[in-house]
Amino acid sequence: MSDRTQAFLEGGPDDLPERIVPIPPSGTDVKIEFRGGYEHFKATPRHADTRSGRLLVYEWWERTEFPG
């Protein structure tokens, strides 16, 4: 069974605290605040079997840093 409210994050920093996160209501990219910036993840057509069920995979694609 697939859960459409959570995503599995693939890639990005190895020490990211969570790999299973809520999907934004708008269906946009997932943006995670981490170490003075944001890690950005885009939806893929793939799914992963996780401890929380079968989830849509979001793949890391960039990091942006906070100004200053």
C-alpha positions as CSV (number, residue, x, y, z in Angstrom):
1,M,0.0,0.0,0.0
2,S,1.3,3.5,-0.9
3,D,1.2,6.4,1.5
4,R,0.6,9.7,-0.4
5,T,1.3,11.9,2.6
6,Q,5.0,11.0,3.1
7,A,8.1,10.9,1.0
8,F,11.4,9.1,1.2
9,L,14.4,11.4,0.7
10,E,17.3,10.0,-1.4
11,G,20.7,11.7,-1.7
12,G,21.9,14.8,-0.1
13,P,23.9,14.9,3.2
14,D,24.5,11.5,4.8
15,D,23.7,12.9,8.2
16,L,20.3,14.3,7.4
17,P,18.2,13.6,10.5
18,E,15.1,12.3,8.8
19,R,14.7,10.4,5.5
20,I,10.9,10.1,5.8
21,V,9.1,13.4,5.7
22,P,5.7,14.9,5.0
23,I,4.9,15.8,1.4
24,P,4.0,19.5,1.1
25,P,0.2,19.9,0.5
26,S,0.9,21.8,-2.8
27,G,2.8,18.8,-4.2
28,T,5.9,21.0,-4.7
29,D,9.5,20.1,-4.0
30,V,10.5,19.2,-0.4
31,K,12.8,21.7,1.3
32,I,14.5,20.7,4.5
33,E,16.2,23.3,6.7
34,F,19.7,21.9,7.6
35,R,23.0,23.4,8.8
36,G,22.5,27.0,7.8
37,G,20.6,26.4,4.6
38,Y,18.1,24.3,2.8
39,E,18.4,20.9,1.1
40,H,16.0,20.6,-1.9
41,F,14.5,17.4,-3.1
42,K,12.4,16.8,-6.3
43,A,9.8,14.1,-6.8
44,T,10.7,11.1,-9.0
45,P,8.4,8.5,-10.5
46,R,10.1,5.9,-8.3
47,H,8.8,4.4,-5.0
48,A,10.7,2.8,-2.1
49,D,9.6,0.2,0.4
50,T,10.3,1.7,3.9
51,R,9.4,1.1,7.5
52,S,6.5,3.5,6.9
53,G,5.2,1.6,3.8
54,R,5.7,2.2,0.1
55,L,6.6,5.9,-0.4
56,L,7.3,8.2,-3.3
57,V,11.0,8.9,-3.7
58,Y,12.2,12.5,-3.7
59,E,15.8,12.9,-5.0
60,W,18.2,15.6,-3.7
61,W,19.0,18.2,-6.4
62,E,20.5,21.3,-4.7
63,R,21.4,23.1,-1.6
64,T,20.8,26.8,-0.9
65,E,22.5,28.7,2.0
66,F,21.0,31.3,4.2
67,P,22.3,34.8,3.5
68,G,24.9,36.3,5.8
